[in-house]
Amino acid sequence: MKIKLFIYTTLLFVLSFSGQSQEKKINAADKKYEQYEYVDAISTYEKVAEKGYKDEQLFQRLGNAYYFNADLEKAGKWYEALFEMNKNQAPEYLYRYSQTLKSVGNYDKATKILEQFNKESGNDLRAKLYEKHKNYLEEIKANSGRFKVEDAGVNSEYSDYGSSFLGDQLVFASARDTGGVSKNVFKWTNQSFTNLYTSKEGTNGTLEKPQRFGNKINSKFHEATPVFTKDGKTMYFTRNNYLDGKKGKDSKRVTLLKIYKASLVEGQWRNVTELPFNSDQYSVAHPALSVDEKTLYFASDMPGTLGQSDLFKVAINANGSYSTPVNLGPQINTEGRETFPTISAENDLYFATDGRPGLGGLDIYVTKLDQAEGFTDIQNIGAPVNSPKDDFAFLLDTASRKGFFTSNRDGGQGYDDIYKFVETKKLLCEQSLAGVVKDKESGELLVTAKVSLFDENFKTIQETTSDVSGKYSFAVVCGKTYHVRAEKENYETNEKGIAIAAVSGSGKLDLDLEKRIKTIGVGTDLAKTLNIPIIYFDLDKSFIRKDAAFELEKIIVVMTEFPKLKIDIRSHTDSRQTVRYNEALSDRRAKSTRDWLIKRGIDSSRLTAKGYGESQLVNNCGDGVNCSEEEHQANRRSEFVVVSMQ
């Protein structure tokens, strides 16, 4: 079943056609579309389109109907027709079109469409994630190859999906028709409504023939995605808005999804009740329990949702009541679909989303549930579990490293199929950050410098000291941004930021510290010691400008403090202009600088001055060499060299 009980916010359009017959057909299809009867709507829309009728809104709806039904390849056909007709579409269509291109392996074109989406989508979280992970295919590749995947052995020609462990049983949803004469059909897909089925694991590890889970739970509408407490006595599951023979509808007369709870009483599942945060006006689905069973996670499109569906959580109180739902926030949720959460015994949250850069359709991601640090290091679990199609409902037994997931990938038996896997290698993105602390001027390695690691909000994470080789190191989290600060007595503090890669490896960040008290002697260039930049002169001029005067005040301070110190002022130019011109200009500038210092009280006997023109270039930017302005600027410098201290 293609829908997999996703939660959507549908786009509503009003179509108008000139032909009366066509108008009736389209109006009828529109009603089916708005009631999520996508298969019937597609049939009518396509008949009109195949007759050569071209309409922008018709193409939008055809693309959407296939997209919501998880047939991305056919959705791409109509989105392509849409963009051929009018390239100026809402950003959401750019994103969906890119997803359909990935589903057929056209990642180059998908990337181009994502770039356009990125430019036009403003503050969309999906665009920000793409901007941050433009090399996402390489990141996914690094995480791939860790699973051995095969058919689970319980699939039918219909939709089978969303499994859960109950002792030695696998409980899952299926649209297979094992009922009597009466057959209820879900108009979204024209398949039977799903019921829960169970299959025991045999001694050889294979699953036995599936059996209905129980009539007390299964109804004539959808049941899906159960989760059980560890003692096997309580279950939470998804069902259409139907309880005690009564069907609820929203304001558009659509029956949405709710989460229900049931208890095991004398071997039978009884006392089915709906959870208090359900509503007739929005869907709540796909429950998942935390390791301590004190928190329930789920997917919903309730008010406050960032996208088409988000992940939420509620606290399960000791008295059996529930807290107000809390959105997991933009660290997890996007403007796309976040759905099918599951939580492993290792406290890892697995979920499916099409809002992050992935292989196409829904991809499965994992993150550690760390309440103190938030959701860190969210990673795509890679191929072959993820594919260009929809992949979701990941279930892992952490003891055996075996599990199940659902996909509508090519080669399956039905619309959705359950696959089993063995994880052959854990997903461990390990990153370290290291570097050396050294004296900026001499390059000497600095021992016992204090080095601090801060997160992106400048919260202190770790502290250490540099070792005998001036080295430091930290263990860091993949994909995060940090700041590193180095401090040492008699040195100025230095701090730098660094973005850590999202794949395993190591980062390097060296820190140079500048002495607070600097020694000077014969041969010292005070311009370097005092961090005096270029002494600027106006073009072809040699008088001292105000900005240059500010820097020269530093020379006066030093020469006043050391009354016997003598310096030689040396002015240099770049290689542009003639040799004679540059010599004369630099000489005038050196003498102008000397005169300025004398006027400020420095005895003339302590100052000598000479221009060297282009004769002492610091690089290879001589006559006829093509150099950048930055390279030429390095040669235009003033030096204040100490020639005597007595």
N, C-alpha and C positions, 0 to 999 in steps of 0.2 A: 504494500500500500504506500503510495508515494508520499502521502501527506505526513505520515509519522506523527500526527497530532501536533504539528508546529502551531505556534501562536503567531498570527499575522495581524497587521493593520493594513487592510486592503485600501487601494486607491479607488475612489469612486469617480466615474466619468459619465457624462451624458452624451450619447452619440445621436447624431441626426443624419438622416439619409433622405435623398429626394424620392427614391422609388418607394411606393407604398408597400409593396410586397417585402422588399428588403427591410424596410423600417419595422414591419411586424416581426420579422425574423430576429432582427437585431434587438428589438425591445424584449423579446422573449429570452434571448441569450443573455441580455443584461441582467434580467431578473435572476437567472440561474447563476450568473457570475457573482452577483451580490449576495446570493445565498450559499456561496462556496461550492456550487454544483459545477465544478470546473470541466469535467469530462463532457457533459452535455453542452456547456457553453462553448467549448472548443469546437465541437462538431458543427455547430451553427456558424460560428465566426469563420471557420476555415472554408465552409461551403461558399460563403459570400466572398472571401478573399480569393479563392481559387478561380472565381469567375472574372478575375481581373480588377475587382473593386479595391481601390487603395484609399485607406483612411488612417490618419496618424493615430487616432485614439483606438481604432480597431486593432492596429498592430501592437499598441501598448498592452491592450487587454489579452490578446493572444499570447504575447510574450510572458505576461504576468501569470496567466492561467497555467502555462507549461512550467514556469519557474516555480510557482507555489506547489505544483504537482511533482517537483523534483526531476522533471524531464528537461535538463539543462540544454541538451543538444537541440531539441526542437524549439525551446525558448530562444536560443541563439539565432535561429533562422528568422524569427519574427522581429527580434531586436535589431538584427542586421537590416531588415527591410525598413524598420522604423528610422534608423539613422541614415539610410540611403534617401529616405523621403525628406527628412528634416534633421540636420545634425544638431540643432539647438534643442536638446532635451534636458530635463531636470537631471541633476547629478546622480540621483538614485538609479536612473536607467543606465548611466555610464558604468556604475558599479555592478549592476546585475549583468550587463553585457560582458564585462570583463570576466565575471564568474563563469558565464556560459562558454567563453573562449577557452578558459582553462580546462573546462570539462572535456574538450576535444584536443587538448594538448597544445593549443596555439598560445603559448606563454609570451611570445614576442609581441603579438598584437595586443594581448591582454595587458601587458605592461604599458604599452602606449596609451590604451584606454584608461588605465589607472593613473597615469601621469596627467591626463586631461581631467579626470575626476578629482585628482589632488589639487589642481589649479582652481577648479570651479566650486569646490564643496565647502569652502570657508573653514569653520572650526570642527568639521566632522571628525570624530575620533578615528574612523577608519582611514581617513587621509593622513592623519598624524602618525598612525601606526605604520602605514606604507612608507611615509617619509623617513621614519626611524629605521625601517627594515627593508630598504630597497634591494638588499642582497638576500631576500627571504628564501629564495630557492636554494641558495648555498647553505643557509642555516638549516633548512629542512633536510637537505641532503646529508648534512653532518649528523642529524638525529635518526636517519633512516637505516634500514637493514637490521633492526634489532628484534624482529618478530618473524616467527614461522607461522604462516596463516593457511588455513584450509576450511572447507565447508564444515559447518557444525553438525550436519547430519540430521537436522530436524526441519529443514525448510520445505515449503510447499510451493505451488505455482503462484500463490498469492503473496501477500506481504507478511513477513515474520520479522519481529524486531523487539528491541528493548527488554533485555533479560535481567534476571536477578537470581541470586543464590538463596535457596532454602534447604539447608542441610545438604543432602546428596542430590538435590533436585535443581534443575534449571527451570525457572518460571519465566514465561515470555508471552508476548502478544502475537496473535495471528488472525488473519482475515480468512483462513481456510473455512469452508462451509461444511461443518459437520452436524448441522442442525437437521430438523425434519423438513416437512413440505414447505413451511413458511420460511422465507429468506429475507432478512432485512438488509437493505442495500444502502451504503453510504454514498451519497450523490457526489461528493468531492472526487471519488475515484471510481464509482460504480462497482465497487467490491462490497463484500459483506462487512458489517461492522466487526471490529476485532474483539475477541475474547481472550482470556488468559488460559494458557496451556502449561502443562508441566511435563518434564521428561527427566527420568532418573538416570544417573550416571552408572553404567555397568562396570563390572570388574576390570574390563579391558580399557576403560576410559571413554568408551563410546556412549552416546546418549540413546536411550530406549525410545520406542514409539511414543510420541506426545499424546497426552490425555487432557481432556478438559479439566481445568483447575477446580471448578465447583460452581454449582448453580446459585449458591447463596451470594457469590461475588459476581459471576457473569450475568449480564442482562442483555436486553435486545439492542443496547447501544454499545459504544466503545468502552472497553476496559484495557488498560495498558500500564506499563512501567511500574510494577510493584517494587516495594522495598520492605524488608522484614527486620524486626529487631533480632538481636543475637539469640534470644531465648526462643525464637520462632513463634511467639504468642501474639504478636501485634504486626499488622501490615498497614502500609499506606499505599494507595494506588490511584491512578488517574481514571476517571470515568466522565462521560458526558453528564451534563446537568440533569441527572435522573436518579430519583430515590423514592422508594415505596410506591412505585407505579406512577409517580408524577414527574413530568418533564418540564424543566424550566427553560425560559427563552429570554434573550436580551431584548432591547428596544426595537431591534430590526427583525425580531422573531427568529433568531438563530440560537440553537442550543450549543452553548460553549462547553468548556472543560472545567472540572473541579477535582480537587484531591479529597479522597475519602479514607476513613480509617475503619479497620475491622479487627475483631479479636477472635482468637482460637478458643472455642468452648467445646469441650468434650469431643475433640477431633473435628469439629466443624467451624468454618469461618462465619461468625455471626456479628450482630450489633454494628451493622454498617452505618456510619455517621459521616456527615460532611464536616470539614474543618471550618472554623468560624471566620477565617479570612477569605473564604470563597465569595464569589459574587455572581449574580446572573449577568452582569454587564461586562465582565472580562474573564479571561481564561486563567486558570491556575493548574499546573500540570507537572509531571515528572519529579516526584519526591525523591530525596536522597537524605540519608541519616548521617550525622557526624559520628566519629568513632565512639564518643561517650554517649551517643544517642540523646543528647540534650539540645541539639539543634537540627532543624529540618530545613533543607535547601530545596528550592524548586524553581521552575520557570514560569513567567507570567507576563502579560501585557497590561497589568493593572496601572492606574495613575501613578506617575513618577517613573515609568519605564523610559529608558534612554532611547531605545530603538524599537524594532518590531517585536522582540521579546527579550527580557532580561532575566538574570538569575537573582533570586532573593533568598532571604533566610528568616526564620522565626525561632525564637527560643521556646523549647518545650518545658514548661514549668513543672515543678514537683507535684502540684495539685492537678496536673493534666491540662491546664489552660495554656494558651499560646500568647506570645508577645505580638506586638504590631510588626508586620513585615518590614524588613530592612533591605533596600536595594544594595547589592554588592558593590555598586559604584563603577566609575569609569576605568578603574584598573582592570576590571573584568569585562564589563558591558560596553557595547558599542551601539551605533545606530542600526546595526544588522540584527541577526538572530543569535542569541545565546540560549542554549537549551540542553536538555538531557544531562544534568549533572549527576555524577556518581562520586563517591568518596571511598578511597581504599583504606585498608587497615593501617597504612603508613601515613595517614592524614594528608593524602594528596587528593586534590580536587580535579577530576577529569570532566571536561564539558565539550560540547560541540558548538561551533560558531562559524558563520560565514563573514564575520566582521573583521577578521584579521587576515593578513596576507598568507594565503595557503595554496593548496594544490588545485582547488576548485570545489564548488559546492560547500557543504559543511565539512570542516576538518576537526579533528579531535586535538585538544590542547590539555596541558596539565600544569598545575601550580601547587605549591605547598600552602596549606591552610595555616598561616602564621598570623594570629590575631594581633600580635605586637607590631610586626613589621608590615602588615598588609599582605597583599598578594604579590609575591616577588617571583621573578624568573619564570614568566609564563612562556611555555615552549610548545611548539608543534611536535607531536610525538613521531612524526615522520612516516614514510612509506615502509612496508606495504600496507599498514593499517589505514593510513590516509591515502586517498586516491583522487583523481580528477572529479569524482562524483560525490554524493553525500555519504559521509561516514560519521557515525554517532553511537551513543549508548555503549560506551566502553566500560567493561566490567572486569576487574582483576582480582584474582586470589593471590595475595602477596606471598603466601607460604609456598605455593607451587609455581608461581609466576605464570600461571595459565589463566585464560579468561576468554571473554567473548565480546564481540562488537557487531554492529549492524551496518550494512552498506547496500546501496543500489547499484554498485559497480557492474560493469559489463561481465558477462559470463555466469551470472547468478541464475537460480532456478525460478525466482519470482520477482515481484516488484522491489521488495526489500528482502535481504537474506541475512541470517545470523551466521557469522564466521567465528571459529575458535582459533586461538593463537597460543603460542608459547613464547614468552619474552626471553630471548637468549642473552640479552645484555641490558642492564638498567640504563635509563636515561639520566646520566649524571653530567651536567654541564659544570665543569670545575674551572675556575679562573683564579689566578694569583696576580698580585701586583707587586712589583719589586723595583728597586732602583738604588742609586748611590747618592750620598750627600757629599758635596765637595766645595772647597774654597773657589769662589768664582774667578779670582784673579790668578792664583797659583795653580789651581787644579788639584791641590792637595786633598786627599780623602779625609773627611771629618768623622772622627770616632765619637760615640756617645751623644750624637745629636738627637734631640727629641723629635720623633716623627709621629704625627697624628693623622688618622684617617677619619674623614667626615662624609656623611651622606650628602645627597643633593640639596638638602635643607640645612646643611652645616650642623647636623647633630653628630656628636662624637661617637664613632663606632669602635675604634681600637687605638691604642697608643703603643709605641715601641721605641727603641733607641738603635741608632746605627751601630754595626759591629766593628771589629778591628779593621775591616776592609771598607768601611763607610757604607755598608749595604744595609738595607731594610727590606722587609717583605710583609705582605698582608694576604690573607685569604679573602676574596671578594666574590660577590654574586654576579653571575653572568647578566649582561644587558643593563646594568645599573650605572649611574654616573656618580663619581666620587670627587672629593677634594682632599689633597694631601698637603700637610703643612710641616715644614722643618724649622726647628729652632735650636740655637746654640749660643752660649754665652759669648759676648763680644762680637756677635754677628747679627745682621739684620734678618728678620724672619722672612721666609719665602713660602709661597703657597701656589699650587697649580691644580687645575681640574683635569679629569680624564674620564672618558666614556669607555666602559668595559665591553668587550665583544660579547655577543650572545651565543658563542660557541666555545667549547673547551679550549684552553690555551693559557697564555700568560701575557700580562701587560707590563710595560716598562715606563717608569717616570723618574728621571734624575732631577735632583734639586741642587742648584748652586746658591751658596750663601755668600753674601758680601760683608766684609769686615766693617764694623762700626768705626774702629780706630785703625787708620791706615798708616803704615810706615812710609816715609819718603826718604830718598837719598839721591846721591848724584846719579843722573840718568833717568830719574823718575819723570814721566810725563804727567804733569798735574791735570791735564785735560782728561786723561783716563782715570786717574785716581779720584778726581772730584766729579766724575760723570758729566763733564762739560760737553755738550753736543757741539755740532758745527757752529762756529761764530759766523753768523750770516751777514753778508754785505749785499746791498742793492746791486743790481746788474751794472758791471763796469765801474763800481764805486768803491771807495776805500774808507768812508767815514763809518764810525761805530753806530749801529742802530740800537734802539732801546732794548730789544730783546737780547742782543749781544751783550749790552751793558749789564744786564741782570746776571748773566753767567760770569762775566769778568769780575764781578764783585767777590766771587769765591776766591779768585787769585789774590785779591787785595787782602782778604781775611788771612790766608795762609802766610803771605809775605809780611803782614803785620805781626803775626804770631811768631814768625821766625825771621828776625830783623837782619840776620847775616845771609839769608838765602838769596841766591842769584839765579835767574832763569834766562834761557834763550828762547825767544818767541820765533817760531817757525811756521810760515804760512805756505800752504800747498794748493794747487789747482788741479782740475782734471785736464785731459789731453786735448780738449776742444780749444779752438783758437791756435795761434802760432806759438812756438816755443818762446820767442822773444816777448810777445805780448803777455804770455802767462807769467814769465819771470818778473816783468815790470809790475804787473798787477799784484802778484803775490807779495812782492817787496813793499809796495805801497801799503798794502793791508797789514803786513807785519809791523811796519813802522807806525802806522796809524794806531794799532793796538798798543804799542809801546808808549806813544805819546799820551794816549788816554790814561794809561796807568800812572804815568808821571804826573799828569794833572790831578790825579786822585791821591797824590802824596807819596808815591813810591819813588825813591831816589833813582836817578837815571843811571848811576853806576852799577845798579843791580840788574839792569835790563839790557839785553842785546836783542836785535831783531833782524831777521833775514827772510826773503822770499825765495822759495825753491821751485816755483812754477810747477811743471809737470815732470820734474826730474826724479821724484821719489814716489811713484805710484805704488799703491798697496795691492794692486791686482794687475791683470793683463790688458787693461783698457787703454792701450796706447793709440797712436795715430792709426786711423783706418780700421780699427777693431769695432765691431758692432756690439755695443754694450747697452744695458738698461740704464735708466735714469738713476736707479738705486746704486748700481755699480759705479757710475760716474761720481755720485754724491760721496761715496766712501773715500774718494781721492781728494775731495775738497774739504780740507781739515786744517785746524790750527793746533799746534803743539806748544806746550809750555814746559820745556825740559830743564830740570834742575842741573846747573853746571857747577854750583859750589854751595856748601853749607857753612863755610867759615868766613 
